[in-house]
Amino acid sequence: MNFGAYKGLLLILKRVCKINLHHIKERKKTKSFMKHWACVLVFALAACGEQKAEEAEVASVAPHELSKKELCLTGKFIDDRPVFLHYQQDEDIISGELIYLDENRRVSDRVLGIMQADSSYKLHVFDKSANVYSIISGRPKQDKLVGVVSSTENKKEYEISFDSVDTLIVSLDMAGQPNKVAGSYYYQLGDKGYRGFLEVGKSADEGKVSFNILSVTSVSKGPSSAAVERDEVTLDGTSFIYDLPGNNGCKFKVKFYRDFAYVKYVQGDCSKQFAENATIEGLYLKRQ
């Protein structure tokens, strides 16, 4: 396909999927240029198909509920599979999606992660059953994300280097809503790894919810468990801080987002309040 045909297709995609092409006139007509935009084209076609299914949900929300900014990157994942990663960030929490661009099998998986104290990223890639099958550990460098991806199944590590792309993604904002926090949240690190359960129920009292948490360590480490019995709390927006009963000042915070929750220790030595190696901290994906 010649340059003119590529440009024509991309202009159509710009109108349908909002692909930003303001650099297209400045790029040279090289083989690398064709290869770059061919990858973007494959992603865009996949995104268009998914966009129709999500169109009603996105169109039904107010403008302030849409993401203000999505960062987009492309690169090679495990087994050199081409992928497209896009995400948004709220303070130290990262929420996005990993889309495989294989010709015969296009799959999109949920990505949740945390920006560490040293500004590096730790991203969990979830399959459809909330099982974390890969963990990306990397650091953003200019227009790249460089690091390693490890498999929770075979424990192997693979080097990655993702390049940023000038692509516009319109998706729902990651922020949660107080009246939609009730539900079941879950994560599992591989078949035999850590797993956690967070149950949130509605309360008869306005502004309150009931909750309980159970987390189990990996099979190789015990297993042992950490549990917080069901209790009722008052929401402060979309979060609450809980003072663990019968302890030496351990407090943890639960913050709810659109389709996940984050549990984090905020005061005291909470690690000693549960069985050895057990923790309730983590990112829990909401089950639909």
N, C-alpha and C positions, 0 to 999 in steps of 0.2 A: 504494500500500500504506500502511495507517495505522500509527501508532506501535506499537500493540499487536502487529501482525503482525511488524514489524521486531524487536521485543523478543523475540518467541517464537522467531523464526529464529536470532537471535543467542544465545539461551540454549542452543539445540540445538548451535550451533557451538562454544559454550564447552565443552560436554562432549566433543565430537568432536575439535576442533582446539585446545583450551585457549586460546581468546580471552578475555582478561581484561576483564571488563565492570564493574569495581567503580565506575566513574564514570557508568554509564548512568543511574542515578536522579537524578544531579545535573545532567544536561544538559537544556536546554529543548527543547520540541517545535517546533523551527524548521526551516525549509527547509535551512539550512546543516547542522543536525544530521543530517537525513535523508541529505544528500549525503555527509557524512563517513562515516557508517556504511554507506552503500551501497558506497563504495570499499573499506572494510574487509571487507564481505560478499563482494565479488567476489574479493578476495585470498584470503579464507578458503576459499571454494569451490575455488579453484585449489589451495590448499595441501592441502586434504583429499584431492584426487585424487593429488597427489604423495606424500602421507604414506603411502598404502597401499603404494606401490612401495618406499618406504624403511623401512617399519615393521619388516620382518624384520631389516634391518641395525642399526637403532637398538635394537631389543629384544635383540639378541644381545650387546651390549657392556655392560660394567660401568657402574654409575652415575657413577663418576669419569671416564669417557670421554665423558660428555655435556657440552655447553656449559653453563657456570654462568650466563652472562648474554649475551643477544643484544640489541643496540640496533636498534630498528625505526623506519623513516621512510617517508613517502609524499610524492610530488611529481610534477612533470612533467619528462620527459626530452626528448631530441631530438625535434623535430617535435610537441611537446606531448603525447607519449605518456604516459599515467599509469603510474607504476611504484611498486613497493614494494621498499625496500632494507633488508636486515637483515644485521648483521655482529657479530662478536666480535673482541676485541683482546687480543694478548699482547705486552706491552711496546710496541714501536713498530710491530709487524706487525698488519695488519688482514685479516680473512678473512670473506667473506660471499657474498651472492647478490643479484642484481638481478632482480626478477620484473616482467615487463610485464603490465599488467592490461587490455589491449585485449580487447574482447568476442570478436573473431573469431580472435585469435592470442595465446595465452598462452605466453610463453617465459621461461625462467629461465636466467640466465647467471652464471658465476662472477665474483666480485670479489675481487681481492687488492690490498693497498696498504700504504703506509708512512706513519707519522706523522712529519712533518718536524721539524727542530729548533725551529721556531717554532710547533709544535703544529697546523699545518695538515695536511690529508690529501691524499695523491696516490693515487688509486684506479684500478687498471686493470680494465676490464671485458672478459672473455674470451668468445669464442664457443666452440662445441663443438670446434673444431679448434685451440684454444689461441692463436688470433689475437686480439690486443688491438685492438678496433675503436673504443673510446672511453676517454678518460682524464678522470676527475673530479678537479678541483683545488678544494678547498674548506676551509672552517674551521667547526668546530662552534661555534654561538653559542646558549647556553641550550638551547632545545628545537628548534633548527634546524641544518641543514647548508647553508651558503650558499657559492656559488662559481660555477665555470663547468665545463662539460663540452666537451671538444674531440674531434672526430672524427679518427681517424688516416687516414681516406680522403680527405676533402676539406679537412682542416685548419681547418674552421670552428669557432667557439666559440659556445656557447649558455649564457646565464645560468641558474642553477638555484637553487631554494630548497626544500629538503625539510623537512617538519615531522615531529617525532617522534610516534609513536603508541603507545598503551599496549596492546601486543600481545605475547603470550608465544609464543616460538618454541622448540621443542625440537629440537636438531640435534646432530650429532656434534661433539665437541671438536676444535679445530684442531691440538692437540698430536700429534706423531708418535710412532711406536714403533720402537725400534732394529731389530727383526726385519722391518720392512716398508719400509725405505728404498730397497731395490733397485728399479730401474726407469728409465724414460726421462722426462726432464723437458724442457719446451720453452716458449718464448714467441716471439711475433712481433708487432711493432708495425705493423700494417697490411700491405698487400701488398708494399710496398717499404721498409719500415722495418727497424730493428734486429731481430735474431733471435738466439736463444741455444739451445744444446743442452747438456744435462747428462746424462751416462750414468753410472749407478751399478750396479755388479755385486756379487754375493755373493762372499765370499772363503772359502777352505778353512779359514782361521784364524778362530776365534770372536771376535767383536767387531771384525772388520775388514771393510772394503769396498774395492772398486776404483772409480775414477772417472776421468772425463776431461770437459773443458769446451771448447766451441767457440762463439764469438760473432762475428757478422758485422755491420758497420755498415750504415746505410741505403745504398741505391743512389746517392742524391744526394751522399753523402759518400765515395765511393770506388769500390767498397766496400773496407774493410780488415778485418782479423780479429784476434781475440785467442784464443789456444789454450793449454790446459794439457794436456800429454800424460798418458796413462793412468798412474796410480800407485796404490799401495795405502796406505791410512791406517787408523788405529785410531779408532773412534768413541768420543766422550765423551758418553754418553747418546744424543742424536739429532743430534749435531753434531761437527764437527772443524775444527781450524785448520791450514791448510796453508802451509808456508814455501816460496815459489816458488823452485825451484833456479836458481842463477846470477844472482841479482839483488842489489839493495842493501837487503835487509831487508823486501821486500814479503811480507806475510802476508794471507791472506783466510780468512774463516770461511764454512762451509757449514752451514746449519741446516735440518733436515728436519722438515716438518709432516705432517699426515695425508695431504694430496694435493698438496703443493707444496714447493718448497725456496727458500731465500733465500741468495744469495751476496753477501757484503759484505767490502770491504777493511777490515782492522783495524790494519794497521801498515805504515809505509813509504810511499813514493810509487809506488803500484802503477800509476797511470795512465800512467807512462812506460815500463812494462815490455812494452807491447804496441804495435801499430801505431797511427797517429794516429786519435784519436776512438774507438778500439775499447775495449771494456770487458767484463769477465765479470760485473760486478755486476748484480743484478736478481732478480726473482721468476720462478721457473720452475714452470709448472704440470705436474703429473704426468700423463702420458698413460695412459689406461686400456687 
